[in-house]
Amino acid sequence: MSFDVMQSRPSFPRRLLGFVEANGQEAIILAAIILLFVVVGVVNPRFLGNSNLTSIFSGNAYIAVAAIGMALVIISGNIDVSVGSLIGVLATIAGTLAVNGYPIIVCWLAPLAVGVAINAFVGFLVAYVRIPSIVVTLGMLSVLKGGLISATAGAWINNLPPEFMLAQFRPFGVPAPIYFMVTLTLLAALWMRYSGFGRTIYAIGGNPDAARVTGIRIERSIVCVFMIHGFFAGIAAVLFATQLQVIQSTVPPNLELTVITAAVVGGVSILGGTGTVIGSTLAAILFAAIGSALIFTNVSAYWLRAVQGLFILATVLADMARRRRLR
Amino acid sequence: MTAIVELRQVSKSFGNLKVLKDVSFDVQPGEVHALLGENGAGKSTLIKIISGVLHPDEGELRVVGEAVRLASPREARGRGIATVYQELLLFPELSVAENIYLGHAPRTRWGAIDWPKMRSGARALLDSLDSHDLDVDTKVGLLSVANRQRVEIAKALSQEARLLIMDEPTAALADSDARKLLTIVRRLRDRGVGIIYVSHRMQEIFALADRVTVLRDGAFIATKPIGEVTEGSLVSMMVGRSIDQLFPKTETARGATVLELRNVSHREIVRNVSLTLRAGEILGIAGLIGSGRTETALTIFGITPATSGEILVDGKPVVIDSPAAARALGIAYVPEDRGLQGLVKPQTIRENISLAIIDRLARLLLIDRRREGQLARESIARFGIRARGPEQLVRQLSGGNQQKVVLAKWIATEPRVLIMDEPTRGIDVGAKAEIHALMSKLAGQGLAVLMISSELPEVLGMSDRVLVMRGGAVVAEFDRADATPDAVGSAMTAAGQSSLEGAA
């Protein structure tokens, strides 16, 4: 009787690849962050100063929070290219409510509710009407961005009440956004790893047909994923809206790209089915640190986009190679 | 006479699976050479080697006496080898003449396309195929399938094809069109073109072929002049093998009826199918591809829900409108294509096995990892899955072991009805026997098994009863004792027999 070939002890490169496959991307990024801090710290010690570290971690926490939702969407085999505009709209809603004297708690929660509602609609179009998510969110991008500029006429929101400024709170001396980033990342990571729903999302992204044939209601799950993504976008919007004294209606341009880059470079396969939110948060920190490092080493900050682009290409290439090798 | 194409002792493997073993084959000018074999026998691989899509691992390919290595389908075309594919590769927005001469249009002295020459050339080619009714200026998208096929053939002739490969050319044609096609094929043969003709329709083969070659499990069985074979002898060459070791069928007591279909239809694809399935029995469904076998399974499992008729589980009428509903009723489905529909390949064995019961394993949102690990380890032992452990990724496993993972996933749901579609396709003989043994054992434990297979020996070897489907309907039923290869085989292929006799 002929037996199937069993995988005997694999070669060292293959085992290394297996390690990277299992938990490596996060480890690599963490190593890159540490390396960056050491090298740039030696070149310019002010890089490691308290105020700069605060600005790196706290000032970019909202990107990491948005990247958590983005990671979930990409793991499920979809994408959202409109998240930057969504955050802009939600931040404007929060700010407008705040300057008009609504209770602070309403100002904080309204963006979450609106984010969930808008993305429930997006998820519905993707899952039930079966329009590819890139098309739906490309449409949303224009709708949200156009609507925002028309509604605000490009004006900035000023005179925000001080009690509204959630991101400026510093419990125990640590800026509030860092609490949000760390707590949400850990909760989402545990939930994705240990909950039935998390497993379902990985299965849908890994092979939607197999998931459906296994009896998973994938339409419902995809709508849920987009709603969760909307929820995280809402939190990101509140952190963004409350960190400066003004809310710019333009949001940081290319925010959606930064968020997608963080998720993908953090190890979330652009093809769906693999990756973790720990990786996406670490990658968001890495990019923030690179941006700051460029300034501290007197390199034009415009290089940041190029560096991000190279990272994305390298990561996707590595992902492709890995898949090809392990098929 | 020199053969147009000759294969000498050609072998080809994909990974561990040897799909062609030492096959020799040749086509003479002015000959129709029929190629026969079950699905997976190696026909397509052989055709792909001749048409330059694949390269042989061993052996040689000779074109008109010269040993060659065809780097691409383009090079094969340059040597006069043309293929008419099942799915036609034409451009619907271009005219008939443009399609025929695409890539090698006649040119004027100035390098522009010589339209009058192209149109008259296309006209002449179509006339030579007796297709006087086809307008060379019509857009191909407006033509029927039969006419598009003629355009494909004309296109092959325009490149001065010496060998034409036709893969199931009549599968999508109505009977009258199929008859016309046979006339065209004969006309080509009389002109000295060699033709490789693949078809499941026995009547066509006897009406057309000069010689016939049978492949089985990638091995060469025989090449014979058509006068020396009968339909019966061809079928037994295609399926015959030592059946006992491969099919460890144990007799089991049959219990109550678990699943019953009453006149179930899905659109025009599944027509008024009625069947009963009892606990402890294996019911085999035989039929050609497109006969409605798989489609019936998809309907029972709620992927393409029934549009009419009644499905009963344990005697009670039920509505199955999704795989989730089917799963809740205790129905399990091991799909035809485990890669596409069975496995989540980036995930581990553990994660794949628990996927169908992940809701049951979760307590207060979180998965009970201890129970999940236990389930995976037990399944690996019970199903004989050869792997490093529960944490190995399923895409690293061999086909047979992947299939065991899919089976384990479904058995974890503790189903009452197990549907297995092509349970052993693409896996080696040893693993086949293991899967069969598992099936027998599960039936012995009271599971009702519905097995769909293209492999006649598998259906005959494993089933307590056999249903034969054709054209979406159940056309015959046999008890194990009456299910002979000849009886089942002719019930499967009877379609088109009577209607094609006029062409013979």
Interface residues (C-beta under 8 A of the other chain):
Chain A: M1 S2 F3 D4 V5 M6 Q7 E21 W191 Y194 S195 G196 F197 R199 T200 Y202 A203 G206 N207 D209 A210 A211 R212 V213 T214 G215 I216 R217 S269 G273 T274 L326 R327
Chain B: N16 F301 I303 S322 P323 A324 A326 R327 A328 Y333 P335 L340 Q341 G342 L343 V344 K345 P346 Q347 E351 S354 L355 A356 I358 D359 L361 A362 L365 L366 I367 R369 R386 A387 R388 Q392 L393 R395 Q396 L397 S398 G399 G400 N401 K409 D428 V429 G430 A431 A433
